[in-house]
Amino acid sequence: MRENALVPGMDVLHNAMWVSDIEETLEFYTEALDLEKTREFESGDGARNVYVAGESDTEIQFKYHPDHDVPEQHGDGYDHVAIAVDDTDAEVERLVEETGCTVRRGPLTSDGANARVCFIEDPDGYGIELVEEFDD
């Protein structure tokens, strides 16, 4: 594997995950995390698909259908989505106070990532890493 190599013509577009309550999820990501709803459509399987994004073009896609169960432990290999913040400690404090979200780990300083990070959970228990990158 090449370190820091970018493959020409390739880019990350979005991360998709099933959710149990689309309105609660949207409220958490748009109100608490201040991301913006970018688009929405119904797919051929009848699922409601809603996308959110921050300042970059990379989106998070939420899929919802009342007949689709969200695995309680997300045993499909999903780990987390990372979101950039200006102050990890302040954001964690605010999010816990406003939403009651669970803190999995942190806040802590990661020398390897050159950042202050914290892992929290969204309303469905999906992992979110809040990342405050340090200047080099």
N, C-alpha and C positions, 0 to 999 in steps of 0.2 A: 504494500500500500504506500502511495506517495504522500508525504507530509505536506499539508497546506496546498495540495494540488487542486486546481479547478479544472473540471472537464469542460472543454468548450461546448457551448450549446445546451448544457444541462444546468438546471437550477431547481431548488426546492420550491414547490408551488403551494402545497398545503399538507396538513396533518388531519386525518379524519377519525372521528370517534362517535360511537353510538351513545346517546344520552337518554335518561329516563323521563326527564321533564324539560322540554325545549325552552319554555318560558323562564324557568328558574335558572337554567344554564345561561341563557342570553342575558338575564339580569346580572348574573355573577360576572360574566366576561365583559359586558358593555358598561355596566354601572360601577362595579367594584374594581375591575382591572382597567377600565377606561379604553377598551378596544372598540372599534367601530364595526357595526354590521355592514358588510359589503355587498352581499347578494343572497338570494333565496330562490329555491325552486323545488318542485316535487319531481322525484325521479320515477322511472318506469315501475319500480316496485312499490310505489305509493309512499315512500319515505319523504319526509320534509327535510330538506337540506339547507342549512343556514351557515353562512360563512362570516367570520370576523377577522379583522387584521389590525395591526398597529401601524407604525410609520413605514414599515417595509412592505414589499409586495407579497410576502409569505402569509398565507391564511390558515386559520383553523376551521375545519368543516365539522359541523355537528349534524348528525343524522338522527332522526326521530321517526318512529312508527309505533303506534300503541301496541302492536302485536309482537314487537321485538324486545326481548329481555336483554338488559344490560348485565353482563356477568359481574357478580359482586366483587370478585377479586381481579377482574381484568386479566385473566390467565392467557390472553392471546399474545403476550410478549410486549404489550404496550408498557412504556415506563413513564415518560413525562414529556411535557412541552415546556420549552424555556421562553421566558418573557423578560425583556430588558426593563430595568427600573433604575431610577436615579439614586435611591437610598433604600437598600434592602431592609434594614432594621425598621425604618419608619413605615414602609409599605406593609411589612408583616404585622406590625402593631395595628395599623389601620384596618387591614383586612380581617384580622381576628376579631377586632372590636365591632366592625360593621357587619360581617357575615358569619362569624363564629366558625370559620373554616379551621380544619385540623392542620397543625404544623407537624410534618413528618420528621424534619431534621433541620437544625439551624435556628437562626442565622449563624453562619460560620464563614471564615475566610478560607478560600481554596487557592493555595499557592499555584497549583497546577493550572487552574483556570484563570489565574490572575484576576480574581473577582470575589466579591462578598455575595454569598448565595444562601437561599433558604428554599426548602421543599415544602409545599403546602398541598392541600387537596381541594378540588372543586366540589360542587354539590353531589356528583356521582362517585367521588373518591378517586378521580383521575389525578395524577401527579402533575404539579406545576412547579417549575424551578424559577424563582425570581433571581435575576442576575444583575448585579451592579458591577460592571466591568471597571477595573482600575486603569488609569492612564499608564502607559509604559514608561 
